[in-house]
Amino acid sequence: MIRTGLLWALALAATAQATEAPDYKLTLGHYASSDGNPANDLNLRAGLGPHTVWLGVYQDRAGLRQWRTGYERRDDFGLLRSVLSLQNASGGAWVGSASAEVGGATYALVGWGRTNLRNYINLNYDPNDAITVGAGTRAIENTELSLFQVRDDRLSTGQRVTHAVLRRRFEGEQRLTVDLFTKRGLAADGQFVHDRSLTLGYDRGPWFARLSHDPHAGFAAATQNRVSFGSRF
């Protein structure tokens, strides 16, 4: 927790020179799991210009608790838009990543991530020691489409997660997000996994909700149904 607190403080210090007030996002999540070990997660993010910092805690019924904190920087150089992030979790886990969009309204997607291989509760759907390749477009009014694959390039698991994502904006500050993804590769027990998952998101003004159905969550045996909701303020 010492290093976690230090990273949080350093990230806040990096944004302290800005004069505007930060934007906050609070998310509450519940993960119902077919193995009988549900979990809850609480996450608070603060954004200020190109900087974002976050602090979260995960707790499951079996007693596992993990704190995490992180920092993200977004930059727009015209035809190149980059995202750099670093995350630390209790237990000594570190996760870093770099990704970029290259192009205009239609763009290529590339990314790369690395961890120090410490025990880490992965709350996304993809391997972290991986590369990302894909493409997307915003050429359709109020709509963004993207297709990309995240594939393990370090641990020889053959894990690949392919996402097809639709984001559509409507009147009244509404947005719908649909993420249909397939996964294939070796689980930790050596079994081959091949399945499909779905995530739906809805935003209206400052409020949002997310639902997902994820068989073989984290390339494990259990199926997770996730629900999260929150607000930006």
N, C-alpha and C positions, 0 to 999 in steps of 0.2 A: 504493500500500500504506500510505502514511502516514495518509491519511484513513480507510482501512479499519481500521487499528489504533486510531485515535482513536475511531471509532464503537464498536468492540468494547469499548474501555476505558470509555467513557461508559456503555454499556449495562450492563456489569458493576457500575459504580459505582451505578447506579440501583437495583440489587438488594442492595447491600451492607448496607443497614440491617436487612434481615430476619435473624432469628436461626436459622431452620431451614436445613438443608443443601439445596442444589439437587438437582433431579432431572436426570439426563443421558440423552441419547438419541444413540447413534452409529449412522450409516447408511453402508453401503458400496453403491455402485451401479455397474452396468456397462450401457452402452448399445451394443448391436450394431446397426449401421446398414447399410442396403443399398448405400450409396455407398462402402463400404470404409473408412470412417473411424470406427472404434469409439472409445468414450470411457469413462473411469472418473470417479467422483465420490466424495468423502469429505466427510461432513458431521457436525459435532458440535453438539448443541443442549443448552442448560442452562436449566432452568425453575425459577423461584423465585416462588411466589405468582402474581400476575397477569403477571409478567414472563418473557419468554423471549428469550435471545440465541443466536446461532448463528455458526459459522465453518465455511466449506467451501472446497474446491478442486476444480476441474474440469480434466481433462487429456484431450485426444484424440490419436489417432495422428499427426495432421498437425502436432502441436507446439503447438497452441493451449492455453494454460493461463490460467485465470481464478480468482482468489480472490474470495470474497464473504463479507460479514458482515452481520448484521442484528439488529434488535430488534423485539419484538412485545409488545403489552400487551393483555390480555383483561380486560374488566370486565363484571360481571353486575349490572344494575340492576332485576332482576325481570322485567318484560315487555320489557326492552331489553337485549340482550347484544351488546357491541361488541368488535371487534378492530381495532387500529391497528398498522401495521407500516411499517418503513423498512429498506431494504437498499442496501448499497453494494458495488460490485464493482471490481476492478482495471481500469484503463482509464478510470475516472471515471464509471462508470454509477451512477445512483441510481434506485431504484424505491420508490414509496410507495403504500400502499393503506389504505382504511378500509372495513369491512364490518359488518353488523349483522343479528341476528335480532330480529324484532319480533313478540311474541306469547308464548303459553304453550307447551303441549305441541304445538300446531299453530301454525306461525309463518310469517311472510314473510321473505324473504332479499333484502337490498339491499347493493350494494358499488360502490366506485369506485377506480380505480387510475391512476397517472400515473408516467411515466419522464421522464428528460431526453434521451431518444432517442440515448444513447451505445450503442456496441456492447456487447451483453449476451447471455450464453448463457442462454436461457430454459429452465429445467428443468421447468416445469409445462406444461400442455397448452393454455393459454389466452392470448389477447393481454393484455398488461399495461396498455396505455392503453385502458381499457374500463370499462363499467358492468356490474353483475351484478344480475339480478332473478330471483326464484323463490320457492319455498315448500317447506316440509318439515313432518314430523310425527314425534313420539315417543310418540304415543298408543297404539301397539301395544307390548305388553310386550317388553322386550329388543330392540326393533327401531327403527331410524330410517330413514325414507324421505325423499328430497329430489329435487326437480326444479328446475333452474335453468339460466339461459343467461348466458354471458359474451360481450359483443359490443363490438367496436371502436367507439369514439365519437370518435376523434381523427384517424386516418390515412386515412380514406375507403377502407378495404380491404373493407368489408362482412363482415369475419371474424366468425363467430358459432359458438360452441361450446356445445352443449346437453348437460347432464349429467343422467342418471338414476342415483341412488346409493342403494344398500341397504347398511345396516350392521346386523349381527345378532350379538348376544352369546349365548354358550353356556356350559355348565358348564365348570369348570376354567380360568377366566380366558381363554377363547377368544373370538375375534371374527373374523367374516368380513366383508369389504368388497367390493362389486361396483360398479364405476363404468363404465357404458356411455354413451358420448358420441358425438355426431355433430358434424362440423365442415363449414363451408361459408364460402367467401370467396376473395378474391384472394391469391395467393402473391406473394412479392417479385418474381418474374419476370413478373407480370401474368396468369398462368394461373389459371383458376377451379378451386378445390379443393372436392370434396364427398365425404366419406368417413366411416367409422365406426371407432371405437377402443374398446378394452376394457382395463380394469385390474382385477386381482384382488389382494386383500390378505388375509393370514391372520396373526393374532396369537395367541400362546399364552404367557401369563405375560409375562415381560420380553422375549421373543423375537418377531420379526416378519419377514415376507417379503412382497415385492410383485412382481408380474409384470404387464407390459403389452405390448400390441401396438398400435402407433400408426402407421398409414399417413400419409404427408404430415406427418411430425413437424414441429412449428413452422411449419406451412403451407409446407413445402419439399417437394422431390421425393422425398426419401429416406424409407423406412420404418424405424422403430426398434422393436426388441424390447428392453425394459428389464427387468432383474432387480435387485432390491435386497434387502438383508437387514440386520438389526442387532439392537440390544438397548437396553433402558432399564435404567438402574442408578442 
